[in-house]
C-alpha cells in the first residue's frame, strides 16, 4: 500500500478514487455497494485496502449495484401560454358557474 495514503478514507475521498460523484457514492454506501464501507459514529468510512483490492481485481460483476431511482422526473410545468389557453377554455365552458 502507498505510504502517503491513509488506511481509512472518507466517502468523498473514496468517490474520487472510484471517479464517481459524491451523491452516487452516498447512494451506493446506503445499499452496501462500496466495498469496505462502514458507518462509524454517523459518518461513512471506507477501508483503503478493501477498495484497492476491489479496483485491482477489476471489480466483481454486480458488486456495485445501481441505486433505484428514488425520485421520478417531475411533471413539466405548463407555460404561461398553455395556462392562459386552459383558463380561457374553462371560462367558455357552458356548464361552468358564472
Secondary structure as GFF3:
##gff-version 3
##sequence-region A 1 98
A	DSSP	beta_strand	8	10	.	.	.	ID=ss1
A	DSSP	alpha_helix	11	18	.	.	.	ID=ss2
A	DSSP	alpha_helix	22	30	.	.	.	ID=ss3
A	DSSP	beta_strand	37	40	.	.	.	ID=ss4
A	DSSP	beta_strand	43	47	.	.	.	ID=ss5
A	DSSP	alpha_helix	48	56	.	.	.	ID=ss6
A	DSSP	alpha_helix	80	92	.	.	.	ID=ss7
###
